[in-house]
Amino acid sequence: MTDNTNDFSNEDIINADGDEAIKENVEVLTAKAHEEDFKAKYYYLAAEFDNARKRFEREKENLLKYGNEKVLSNLLTVVDNFDLTVNAIKSDNDDKVQNIVKGIDMIRNQFLDVLKHNGLTPVESVGKIFDPNFHEAVAQAPAVGKENQEIITEYQRGYTLNGRLLRASKVVVANNN
């Protein structure tokens, strides 16, 4: 009777153990690769989430800063009309008319204070050098004693909203050439 327990040689046992070790190493390496892949995906998603959060915060700040831009822009015509009214009747010598001018001017100033509280500021023009970022030249005129490109008259006041130009000043610029 032959003993079947030793049908395998030592070499077969070593190869069997080696194949098993290789399989275990491949499984460990595959598991590590999957783990690294999940880590990379996690870090990518974490960075994307952080960027989205920062973008949302920036958009929220801009909305709060400039969200009322359209309303304030439309209210500028009301300020212009106050200015036109005061300028038209302030030269009248009647005391009643002068009291009306003072009242209108007080309301205008109060209105401008509310607008200023909401981030609206007037653009300084007369006596300044023309800046196309803030001024719109409607005419040029010779002016004695003024620098070239100096603003000599303002037809319509310009305004900025929290540093961003809302409406450019319409001005006349000195041209001494």
CORGIBEL-V854249 format. One record per residue. RES is the residue in one small letter. PHI is phi in radians with two decimals (* if undefined). NEAR is the number of other ideal C-beta (glycine too) atoms within 10 Angstrom. D_CENTER is the distance of its C-alpha to the mean C-alpha in Angstrom with 1 decimal. Layout:
res:RES phi:PHI near:NEAR d_center:D_CENTER
res:RES phi:PHI near:NEAR d_center:D_CENTER
//
This chain:
res:m phi:* near:3 d_center:93.8
res:t phi:-1.73 near:6 d_center:90.7
res:d phi:-1.58 near:6 d_center:87.9
res:n phi:-1.46 near:7 d_center:84.7
res:t phi:-1.26 near:6 d_center:82.5
res:n phi:-1.92 near:7 d_center:82.5
res:d phi:-1.28 near:8 d_center:81.7
res:f phi:-1.66 near:11 d_center:78.5
res:s phi:-1.54 near:9 d_center:78.7
res:n phi:-1.05 near:7 d_center:76.8
res:e phi:-1.14 near:8 d_center:74.7
res:d phi:-1.11 near:10 d_center:73.6
res:i phi:-1.14 near:10 d_center:72.7
res:i phi:-1.11 near:10 d_center:70.6
res:n phi:-1.11 near:12 d_center:68.8
res:a phi:-1.13 near:11 d_center:68.2
res:d phi:-1.15 near:10 d_center:66.8
res:g phi:-1.14 near:10 d_center:64.7
res:d phi:-1.10 near:10 d_center:63.3
res:e phi:-1.13 near:10 d_center:62.4
res:a phi:-1.17 near:10 d_center:60.7
res:i phi:-1.12 near:10 d_center:58.8
res:k phi:-1.05 near:10 d_center:57.7
res:e phi:-1.11 near:10 d_center:56.6
res:n phi:-1.11 near:10 d_center:54.6
res:v phi:-1.11 near:10 d_center:53.0
res:e phi:-1.12 near:10 d_center:52.0
res:v phi:-1.13 near:10 d_center:50.6
res:l phi:-1.14 near:10 d_center:48.6
res:t phi:-1.12 near:10 d_center:47.4
res:a phi:-1.10 near:10 d_center:46.3
res:k phi:-1.15 near:10 d_center:44.5
res:a phi:-1.12 near:10 d_center:42.8
res:h phi:-1.11 near:10 d_center:41.6
res:e phi:-1.10 near:10 d_center:40.5
res:e phi:-1.11 near:10 d_center:38.5
res:d phi:-1.12 near:10 d_center:37.0
res:f phi:-1.12 near:10 d_center:36.0
res:k phi:-1.10 near:10 d_center:34.6
res:a phi:-1.08 near:10 d_center:32.5
res:k phi:-1.13 near:10 d_center:31.2
res:y phi:-1.10 near:10 d_center:30.5
res:y phi:-1.12 near:10 d_center:28.5
res:y phi:-1.09 near:10 d_center:26.5
res:l phi:-1.15 near:10 d_center:25.8
res:a phi:-1.12 near:10 d_center:24.9
res:a phi:-1.16 near:10 d_center:22.4
res:e phi:-1.07 near:10 d_center:21.0
res:f phi:-1.11 near:10 d_center:20.8
res:d phi:-1.11 near:10 d_center:19.1
res:n phi:-1.10 near:10 d_center:16.4
res:a phi:-1.14 near:10 d_center:16.0
res:r phi:-1.09 near:10 d_center:15.9
res:k phi:-1.13 near:10 d_center:13.1
res:r phi:-1.10 near:10 d_center:11.1
res:f phi:-1.08 near:10 d_center:12.0
res:e phi:-1.09 near:10 d_center:11.1
res:r phi:-1.09 near:10 d_center:7.4
res:e phi:-1.12 near:10 d_center:7.5
res:k phi:-1.15 near:11 d_center:9.7
res:e phi:-1.05 near:10 d_center:7.9
res:n phi:-1.12 near:12 d_center:5.1
res:l phi:-1.13 near:10 d_center:8.5
res:l phi:-1.19 near:11 d_center:10.2
res:k phi:-1.28 near:14 d_center:8.3
res:y phi:-2.06 near:16 d_center:8.1
res:g phi:-1.14 near:11 d_center:10.8
res:n phi:-1.68 near:16 d_center:13.5
res:e phi:-1.03 near:15 d_center:12.4
res:k phi:-1.16 near:10 d_center:15.3
res:v phi:-1.11 near:9 d_center:17.8
res:l phi:-1.13 near:19 d_center:17.1
res:s phi:-1.08 near:14 d_center:17.4
res:n phi:-1.20 near:9 d_center:20.7
res:l phi:-1.31 near:17 d_center:21.9
res:l phi:-1.11 near:17 d_center:21.7
res:t phi:-1.17 near:10 d_center:24.9
res:v phi:-1.16 near:12 d_center:26.6
res:v phi:-1.08 near:18 d_center:25.9
res:d phi:-1.03 near:13 d_center:27.3
res:n phi:-1.18 near:11 d_center:30.3
res:f phi:-1.04 near:17 d_center:31.0
res:d phi:-1.05 near:15 d_center:30.9
res:l phi:-1.09 near:10 d_center:33.3
res:t phi:-1.12 near:15 d_center:35.6
res:v phi:-1.09 near:16 d_center:35.9
res:n phi:-1.15 near:10 d_center:36.5
res:a phi:-1.29 near:10 d_center:39.1
res:i phi:-1.95 near:14 d_center:41.2
res:k phi:-1.26 near:14 d_center:40.9
res:s phi:-1.51 near:9 d_center:43.8
res:d phi:-1.24 near:12 d_center:46.2
res:n phi:-1.61 near:6 d_center:48.9
res:d phi:-1.22 near:10 d_center:49.6
res:d phi:-1.11 near:8 d_center:48.9
res:k phi:-1.12 near:8 d_center:47.7
res:v phi:-1.14 near:13 d_center:45.2
res:q phi:-1.13 near:14 d_center:44.0
res:n phi:-1.14 near:10 d_center:43.6
res:i phi:-1.12 near:16 d_center:41.5
res:v phi:-1.05 near:19 d_center:39.4
res:k phi:-1.08 near:12 d_center:38.8
res:g phi:-1.12 near:10 d_center:37.9
res:i phi:-1.09 near:16 d_center:35.4
res:d phi:-1.13 near:15 d_center:33.9
res:m phi:-1.13 near:10 d_center:33.7
res:i phi:-1.11 near:12 d_center:31.9
res:r phi:-1.03 near:17 d_center:29.5
res:n phi:-1.13 near:11 d_center:28.8
res:q phi:-1.11 near:10 d_center:28.3
res:f phi:-1.08 near:14 d_center:26.0
res:l phi:-1.13 near:16 d_center:23.9
res:d phi:-1.11 near:10 d_center:23.9
res:v phi:-1.11 near:11 d_center:22.5
res:l phi:-1.13 near:20 d_center:19.7
res:k phi:-1.12 near:12 d_center:19.1
res:h phi:-1.08 near:8 d_center:19.1
res:n phi:-1.64 near:13 d_center:16.2
res:g phi:1.71 near:19 d_center:14.1
res:l phi:-1.60 near:22 d_center:15.6
res:t phi:-2.30 near:15 d_center:17.4
res:p phi:-1.29 near:16 d_center:19.7
res:v phi:-1.53 near:20 d_center:19.6
res:e phi:-1.29 near:15 d_center:22.7
res:s phi:-2.26 near:23 d_center:24.8
res:v phi:-1.04 near:13 d_center:28.6
res:g phi:1.56 near:11 d_center:30.1
res:k phi:-1.64 near:16 d_center:27.0
res:i phi:-1.37 near:12 d_center:26.9
res:f phi:-1.00 near:20 d_center:25.2
res:d phi:-2.21 near:14 d_center:21.7
res:p phi:-1.09 near:8 d_center:20.6
res:n phi:-1.31 near:7 d_center:16.9
res:f phi:-2.20 near:18 d_center:17.8
res:h phi:-2.18 near:23 d_center:21.3
res:e phi:-2.11 near:14 d_center:23.2
res:a phi:-1.36 near:16 d_center:26.8
res:v phi:-1.77 near:14 d_center:29.2
res:a phi:-2.85 near:12 d_center:32.3
res:q phi:-2.17 near:16 d_center:33.9
res:a phi:-2.59 near:12 d_center:37.0
res:p phi:-1.21 near:10 d_center:39.3
res:a phi:-2.52 near:17 d_center:39.0
res:v phi:-1.26 near:6 d_center:41.6
res:g phi:1.42 near:7 d_center:40.4
res:k phi:-1.98 near:16 d_center:36.7
res:e phi:-1.24 near:12 d_center:34.9
res:n phi:-1.12 near:13 d_center:34.1
res:q phi:1.26 near:16 d_center:30.6
res:e phi:-1.41 near:18 d_center:30.6
res:i phi:-1.42 near:23 d_center:29.4
res:i phi:-1.87 near:18 d_center:32.5
res:t phi:-2.51 near:15 d_center:31.6
res:e phi:-2.04 near:20 d_center:28.6
res:y phi:-1.50 near:12 d_center:29.2
res:q phi:-2.49 near:15 d_center:26.0
res:r phi:-1.24 near:19 d_center:23.6
res:g phi:-1.72 near:21 d_center:19.9
res:y phi:-2.46 near:23 d_center:17.1
res:t phi:-2.04 near:16 d_center:13.6
res:l phi:-2.03 near:19 d_center:11.4
res:n phi:0.90 near:14 d_center:10.0
res:g phi:1.57 near:9 d_center:10.2
res:r phi:-1.73 near:11 d_center:8.9
res:l phi:-1.12 near:14 d_center:12.1
res:l phi:-1.71 near:19 d_center:13.4
res:r phi:-2.62 near:21 d_center:16.9
res:a phi:-1.35 near:20 d_center:18.7
res:s phi:-1.30 near:25 d_center:22.0
res:k phi:-1.66 near:17 d_center:25.1
res:v phi:-2.34 near:25 d_center:27.5
res:v phi:-1.90 near:19 d_center:30.8
res:v phi:-1.93 near:20 d_center:31.0
res:a phi:-1.24 near:21 d_center:34.1
res:n phi:-2.36 near:16 d_center:35.9
res:n phi:-1.78 near:14 d_center:39.1
res:n phi:-1.47 near:6 d_center:40.2
//
